[in-house]
Amino acid sequence: MRSTVRMGVLGCADIALRKVMPAMEEAGNIELAAVASRDPAKARDVARRFGCAAADGYDGLLERADVDAVYIPLPTGLHAHWAGRALAAGKHVLAEKPLTCDHATALPLVDQARTAGLWLMENYMFLHHGQHRRVGELVAEGRIGALRVFTARFGIPPRDASDIRYSPELGGGALLDVGGYPIRAASHFLGPELDVVGSVLRMDPARGIDVAGHALLSTPSGITAELSFGFEHSYRSRYSLWGDQARLTVDRAFTPPPDQRPLIRIESGGRTEEPSFPADHQFRNVTESFARSILQNADYAPHAAAITRQAELVDRVRAQARLVTA
Ligand SMILES: NC(=O)c1ccc[n+]([C@@H]2O[C@H](COP(=O)([O-])OP(=O)(O)OC[C@H]3O[C@@H](n4cnc5c(N)ncnc54)[C@H](OP(=O)(O)O)[C@@H]3O)[C@@H](O)[C@H]2O)c1
């Protein structure tokens, strides 16, 4: 039985080069086998840098017998096409978030993976940082009392005008790019019965995409989630769980650097406590978790359910939104 998964990388994306390929090099159960690019010279450069093979384009990468699994960091609108092609070629798939632009596209992909006995994973890396497990433990210990409200914000400053996030054809827009994080975090803490009550999306009519948004969700018992996201904000990456006894806040919640200790604060009355937890490496953790799931033939059902529920919630935020332009 193999002890490592041989990975191929489809596209020399910024996130791949800066975070995920270095994390794969560090992971104990992954071998970087090959990388592909639309530009053969770029593939050769990156292959040299990471000590792997340069594949003959995206199709060539999928045909390689020395690749067990494919990482897809392409623009969002291309994930579904290439994930489907990779699964059809018998490869497990780690696709960047969001896996698809809508629920109708997510369902058949998840079914394709299940039927083929392959892992198809959506790369919400933050879930693989230990700080959220610690938060769950603190809440279960009663440190905030009964949970009343979950709030989450993920906003980034404007990007370069040529960025893939501004292209409707490539699956751009703030809801798909940054909005998915607070939605996924809300589901993580409030469970699968969470549903959308209402939303606002701020549109950029010249580009034809949404650049910011806000959503209100609720569980059947009325625990609410209030979520904000966008591309026209000073940087913010934070969530809070507000209970009847205290409020717990996590800063750098979605993008904590591997060497930074978690920034967790519990406020109650006039007192503030900052419990100390070790730093963690979500980029390495997620790649190791993906490979472990394959090597140990893990149960795919919970992950499949999370992918499809996330796509459903994103659809509902979009469908119910009051659209504003400014
Ligand atoms: N999980 C996370 O923390 C995280 C963080 C950032 C981004 N992401 C996700 O990762 C994906 C890529 O984001 P990024 O910022 O890394 O993007 P990027 O640097 O623009 O990379 C996208 C890559 O896709 C390839 N590509 C194929 N067709 C393309 C086209 N028509 N236009 C542009 N590029 C094309 C290019 O690689 P070649 O030229 O080599 O073929 C390009 O380098 C997005 O889905 C994003 O949401 C996830």
The ligand as an SDF file (V2000), in Angstrom:
LIG
                    3D

 48 52  0  0  0  0  0  0  0  0999 V2000
   -8.0420   28.6700   -0.1660 N   0  0  0  0  0  0  0  0  0  0  0  0
   -7.4970   29.8740   -0.1170 C   0  0  0  0  0  0  0  0  0  0  0  0
   -7.0280   30.3390    0.9430 O   0  0  0  0  0  0  0  0  0  0  0  0
   -7.4010   30.6900   -1.3830 C   0  0  0  0  0  0  0  0  0  0  0  0
   -6.6760   31.8670   -1.3960 C   0  0  0  0  0  0  0  0  0  0  0  0
   -6.5740   32.5780   -2.5880 C   0  0  0  0  0  0  0  0  0  0  0  0
   -7.2310   32.1060   -3.7120 C   0  0  0  0  0  0  0  0  0  0  0  0
   -7.9880   30.9860   -3.6580 N   0  0  0  0  0  0  0  0  0  0  0  0
   -8.7050   30.4930   -4.8500 C   0  0  0  0  0  0  0  0  0  0  0  0
   -7.7340   29.9970   -5.7530 O   0  0  0  0  0  0  0  0  0  0  0  0
   -8.1160   30.2580   -7.0940 C   0  0  0  0  0  0  0  0  0  0  0  0
   -6.9850   30.9980   -7.7900 C   0  0  0  0  0  0  0  0  0  0  0  0
   -6.7510   32.2280   -7.1380 O   0  0  0  0  0  0  0  0  0  0  0  0
   -5.3640   33.0330   -7.3710 P   0  0  0  0  0  0  0  0  0  0  0  0
   -5.4850   34.3220   -6.6810 O   0  0  0  0  0  0  0  0  0  0  0  0
   -4.2120   32.1580   -7.0230 O   0  0  0  0  0  0  0  0  0  0  0  0
   -5.4550   33.2760   -8.9520 O   0  0  0  0  0  0  0  0  0  0  0  0
   -4.3240   33.5280  -10.0600 P   0  0  0  0  0  0  0  0  0  0  0  0
   -3.0100   33.8460   -9.4370 O   0  0  0  0  0  0  0  0  0  0  0  0
   -4.9010   34.4830  -11.0380 O   0  0  0  0  0  0  0  0  0  0  0  0
   -4.1350   32.0870  -10.7130 O   0  0  0  0  0  0  0  0  0  0  0  0
   -5.0650   31.4520  -11.5290 C   0  0  0  0  0  0  0  0  0  0  0  0
   -4.2860   30.5270  -12.4830 C   0  0  0  0  0  0  0  0  0  0  0  0
   -5.2170   29.8750  -13.3010 O   0  0  0  0  0  0  0  0  0  0  0  0
   -4.6310   29.6450  -14.5920 C   0  0  0  0  0  0  0  0  0  0  0  0
   -5.6230   30.0570  -15.5990 N   0  0  0  0  0  0  0  0  0  0  0  0
   -6.2230   29.2500  -16.4980 C   0  0  0  0  0  0  0  0  0  0  0  0
   -7.0730   29.9200  -17.2760 N   0  0  0  0  0  0  0  0  0  0  0  0
   -6.9950   31.2050  -16.8940 C   0  0  0  0  0  0  0  0  0  0  0  0
   -7.6300   32.3830  -17.3570 C   0  0  0  0  0  0  0  0  0  0  0  0
   -8.5290   32.3690  -18.3700 N   0  0  0  0  0  0  0  0  0  0  0  0
   -7.3220   33.5520  -16.7530 N   0  0  0  0  0  0  0  0  0  0  0  0
   -6.4480   33.5860  -15.7300 C   0  0  0  0  0  0  0  0  0  0  0  0
   -5.8060   32.4860  -15.2410 N   0  0  0  0  0  0  0  0  0  0  0  0
   -6.0820   31.3030  -15.8270 C   0  0  0  0  0  0  0  0  0  0  0  0
   -3.3320   30.4160  -14.6540 C   0  0  0  0  0  0  0  0  0  0  0  0
   -2.2770   29.4660  -14.5540 O   0  0  0  0  0  0  0  0  0  0  0  0
   -1.3570   29.0870  -15.8280 P   0  0  0  0  0  0  0  0  0  0  0  0
   -1.1610   30.3680  -16.5990 O   0  0  0  0  0  0  0  0  0  0  0  0
   -0.1110   28.5960  -15.2000 O   0  0  0  0  0  0  0  0  0  0  0  0
   -2.0780   28.0550  -16.6150 O   0  0  0  0  0  0  0  0  0  0  0  0
   -3.3300   31.2770  -13.4000 C   0  0  0  0  0  0  0  0  0  0  0  0
   -2.0600   31.4200  -12.8420 O   0  0  0  0  0  0  0  0  0  0  0  0
   -9.4400   31.0330   -7.0150 C   0  0  0  0  0  0  0  0  0  0  0  0
  -10.5200   30.1470   -7.1990 O   0  0  0  0  0  0  0  0  0  0  0  0
   -9.4700   31.5690   -5.5940 C   0  0  0  0  0  0  0  0  0  0  0  0
  -10.7910   31.7010   -5.0730 O   0  0  0  0  0  0  0  0  0  0  0  0
   -8.0570   30.2720   -2.5210 C   0  0  0  0  0  0  0  0  0  0  0  0
  1  2  1  0
  2  3  2  0
  2  4  1  0
  4  5  1  0
  4 48  2  0
  5  6  2  0
  6  7  1  0
  7  8  2  0
  8  9  1  0
  8 48  1  0
  9 10  1  0
  9 46  1  0
 10 11  1  0
 11 12  1  0
 11 44  1  0
 12 13  1  0
 13 14  1  0
 14 15  2  0
 14 16  1  0
 14 17  1  0
 17 18  1  0
 18 19  2  0
 18 20  1  0
 18 21  1  0
 21 22  1  0
 22 23  1  0
 23 24  1  0
 23 42  1  0
 24 25  1  0
 25 26  1  0
 25 36  1  0
 26 27  1  0
 26 35  1  0
 27 28  2  0
 28 29  1  0
 29 30  1  0
 29 35  2  0
 30 31  1  0
 30 32  2  0
 32 33  1  0
 33 34  2  0
 34 35  1  0
 36 37  1  0
 36 42  1  0
 37 38  1  0
 38 39  2  0
 38 40  1  0
 38 41  1  0
 42 43  1  0
 44 45  1  0
 44 46  1  0
 46 47  1  0
M  CHG  2   8   1  16  -1
M  END
$$$$
